[in-house]
């Protein structure tokens, strides 16, 4: 009996290249290892499939900009109906579930309130983040690039943030006009991850903060500040009417290529009670190197009655899949999905996020 033949690969080369990039990002691979695949996908996307097939036959794929030996191999295999070897290997290594559990809450999530693009320290354009969010079933994605003081992350000045808001409008218009969404329901929401300054003020002008849909406020500097001072700093930020989400509250790192970092010290009860009082969501940051807040603090915030936002803090499209880590933690602790603000429809989310800055009750 002849050996069974492999099933034909029925996805195009663009899909194969994007899937490889997605899986690499899912494993937190270095950006430079991923860019070749996304660049190759961008090169061949506008080409007629017949031209791509002809180049495969003639061996001229590498004459195109951004196509190297490894990406040409992927394109050739996909055009010929074969599963690319790189993709097959990655599916085996990284294509399975990221976490045990969390599926119920993940299914309830409608979006992600914390993501970065190549406007600050992310690795991909806004539209690529949007396309991947759509593929993951989201109805919205909040773009939260960094604020000006975080120069190491290319934080956005007022001028650059103003330009970015125009780009977000253009991306949303394009998604609707090309029918790239289910019922044209998906949208990129305008946001920021704004630095909490030493005195608890926010690192962006009130005028710009007022133009945004959602604001994540995070501490990125002086993480070892004395406990009382850090408590005052964080509660001041939470009380700010523009703050919607308190991001990665302890700042800790538990694994990863940046090493480990101890958590900041603050009076967690005081901070979480302020969050509950002002209706500010405590972020469950899903990056595996953060797992922030730690479980003891997460339990405390649940007991106090806080709202929550389960976010990927994605810096690349594949990292949007990180949310399931946070979902597993929330599910394990019995968190009611209705207390997770990104299970809410967009209009409810926007009404909640805008009520304080518009002068509503905290």
N, C-alpha and C positions, 0 to 999 in steps of 0.2 A: 504494500500500500504506500502510495506517495505521501510524504509529510505534508501536513496542512500548511497552506499558504497564509501569510499574515493578512489581516484585513486591510483593505486599502485605506490610506489616510485621506479623509475627505474634507480637510480644511486647507485653505489657501496658504501661501507663504507668509502673508502679512499676519494672519492669525497665529501661525506657528512661531514667528519671531516674537510677537507680542506675548504669547503664552510663555515662552522661554524667559523673557524679561520679567514677567509677572512672578514666575516661580523663583527666579533668582532673588528678586526683591523680597519675596515672602521669607526667604532664608536670611535676610539682612546682608546679602552680598554687597561688596563695595560697589559704589555707583559706577566706577569706571568699567567694571566687569559687565554691567548691564547696558551701558549706553550704546555699545556696538549693535546690539539687537534692536533697540528702539530706533536707532539711526537708520539701520537697514530697512526696517519696516516703513519708516517715513520716506525713504528713497523710492521704494517700489510701489507704495500705495497709489500714487497718481498714474502709474503706468498701466497701459492696456495689458490684461493677462496674456494675450497672444504675444506681445513683445517680450514679456518676461519668459514665456516658454521658449521663444525663439532664441533668446540669449542663453538659456540653459542648454539648448541643443548645440549652439555654436561655441559655447564656452566663453562668452563675453560678459558674464555677470559682473566680474571684478573690474570691468571698465567703468562701471557706475560709481559715483562718489558714495563713500560710506559702506561699500560692500567689500568685505575681506574674505579670507579663506573659510573661517568658521561660519559666517553668515551665508556665504554662497552655498556651502554644503547643506544648510538648512533649507534654503530656497529650492535648490535642485531636488532634494528629497520630496518636498511638499508638492512641487510641480509634477513630479513623476508618480505621485500617489503613495509615497512611502512615508512612514513616520520618521522624522529626523532623529538620528541617534541621540543627539544632545537632548531633545525634547523627551524621548522615551526614558532616558536615564533620570532626568529631572522629575518626571511624573512619578517614577518609582521612589525617588529620594524625598521629594518635597510636595507631592501632589495630594497627599492624604490629609485627614483632619489635623488641625494644629493643636487642638485641645480636646480633652475628654469632657463632654458635657457642654452646656451653654447653648445648645441648639434652639431651645424654646425662646430664650430671650433674643438670640441673634435673629430669629425669624420675625420677632416683633419690632426690631429696629427699623426705622425708616430712613435714617441718615447717620452722618458722622459730623461732629461739631469741631474737629481739630485735625487739620491737614495742612501740609506745606507744599509749595510748588517751587519751580526754579527761580521764582522772583526773590526768594530768600535762600534758605538752605536745603530746599528740596531738589530732587534730581530730574523732574519732568515738568513739562508745560501744564498750564491749567487745564487745557482741553484733554490731555491724556489722563489726568487725574479724574476728570469728569467721565470720560468714556469708561474707565475701569469701575468707577462707582456705579454707573448704570448697569454694567455687566454683573456686579455683585448684588443688584436688586435694590439699590438705594433710590429714594425719591428726592433726596437733596444731599449736598455736600457743602459744608461750610469751609471756605478757604481762609486759613488763619496764618498767614505769613507773619514774620516777626516784626517788632516795632523798632524804631531808629537806634536805641541805645545798644542793642545787641548787634554790634558791628561785625563780630565774628560770624554771625549768621546772615549777614547782608540785610539787616533790618530795613524796613521801608520808611523813608522820609514821607512827609506830607505830600510832596510832589509825586513821588513814586507810587504811593498808595492811591492817590487821585487817578493816576494813569491806570493802575490795576483795576480800579472799579469800572472804568470804561471798558477794559478788556473783558471783565466778567460779564458785563451787559452784552458785549459782542458774542461771547461764547454761548450765552443762553439763547440769544437770538438765532445763532447758527444751529444749535441743537434742535430748536423748534422748527426752523425752516427746512432742515434736511430730514426731519422725521426720525431723528436718531434716538428718540426716547419713546417709551411706552405711553401712548396717549399724550405725548409732549408734557408729561407731568414733572419730569426731572428738572431741577435747577441748581446752579451753583449759587450759594448764598454768600453774601459779603461779610467777611469777618476779619479778625485779627487775633494773634496771640500777643497780647500787650504785656510788656514787662511791668512788674510791680516794683516801683523804685524804692529806695531805702526808707523813705518816709511814708510809704503806702500809697502814694499817688501813682497814676498810670502814665506810661510813657507814650502818650499821643495826645493831640489837642482834643478838647471837648467837641469842637466842630467836626473833626474827622470821625471821632468815636460815634457821634450822633448820626453819621451817614451809613453806619454799618448795621447789619442785621443781628449779628451775634458776636460777643466779645469774650474771649477766654483770657483771664488774667493769671499770670504765672510769675514766680520768682525764679530768676536765672543768675543772680549775682549775690555775693555775700551770703552764701547758703549756710555758713557756720555762724551767722549772727547770734548774739546772745538771746536766750529764750524769750525774755520779756519783750525785748525790742522786736524780735521776729513776730511775736504774737500781735503787738500793736501794728506792725507793718501789714500783716495779713488781714486783720480785722478792718483796718482803714480801707484797704482795697476792696474787701467784700462789701463794705458800706457804700462804696462809690456807686452811684446810680447807673453807671454804664457797665458794671461788671455783671456778667451772666453766669460764667463758669469759673470756678477756682481750679486752675490747671495743676497737674502733678504736684500735689501740695507739699510733699516732703522733699522733693528734688533728689531722692535717692537713686542710685544705680546698683543693681544686684548682680549683673553679669554683662558680658559684651566687650567689644573691642575698645571701649573707652575706660575699661576698668570698673572698679566698684567705688561707691561714694556713700558715706553715711548720710542718714536722713537729717534734715534740719530739725532743730528742737523748737517747739512752740507749744502753747497750751491748746491742745487739740479740742478739748471741750469748748473752750471760749470761741475758737475759730469756727467750729461746726455749728455752735449755737447762733453765731452771727450769720452763717450761711442760711440756716433755717429761718431766722428772723427776716432776712432780706430776700428770701426766695432765690438764692444763688445756688446753683448746682455744684456739687462736689464731683470733680472728674474722677472716673475710674480709668486711669491711663493704661491702655492695653499693650503698650510696648513691652515685650518680654524682659528687656533689661531694666525696666522701671517697676512694674507691678505696684503702682502707686495709687492710692494709699496702701500701706501694709495692712494685713488682715485685721489686726487689732484696732487700727484706726478706722478701717472701713466698717467694722461692726459698730463702733461708737457712733459714727455718722448715721448709720441706719437707725440705731436706737434713738438718736436725738430727733430724727424725723426729717433729715435733709432730702432734697432732691438730688438726682445724680445724672451724669452724662457719661456714657460708655464710649470712649473715643480711641481711635487708632493712633493719633499723633503721627500719621503717615508722612514720611518724607520721600516716598516713591509709590507708584500705583499699586504694586504688589503688597505693600505694607497696609493698605486699606483692609486687608483680610485679617489683620491683627485683632480686630474687635472681638473675635470669638474668645480670645484669652480673657478679656474683661467680662464677657458674658458668662463664661464658665464660673468665674469668681462670684459674680452677682447671683447666679442661679444656685450655687452651693450655699450661699448665705440666705437664700429665700427672699431676695429683694423683689418687691412687687413691681412688675414691669411699668405700671402707670407712674411710678416715682422716677422713672428714667425718661428724661425729657426728649431724648431722640427716638423714643417709641411714638412720639406724638406726631400727628399730621403737621405739615409745614405751617399752616395758618395758625394752629394753636401754639406751636413753637415760637413763631414770630410775634404773636400777641404777648406771650410770656416774656420774651427777650426784650421787647420794646416798651413794656409798661412802666418800668422805673425811670428810664431815661426820658420818657415822655411826661414824667411828672406824676405817674401813678403811685399807688401805695407800694411800699417795700414788702 
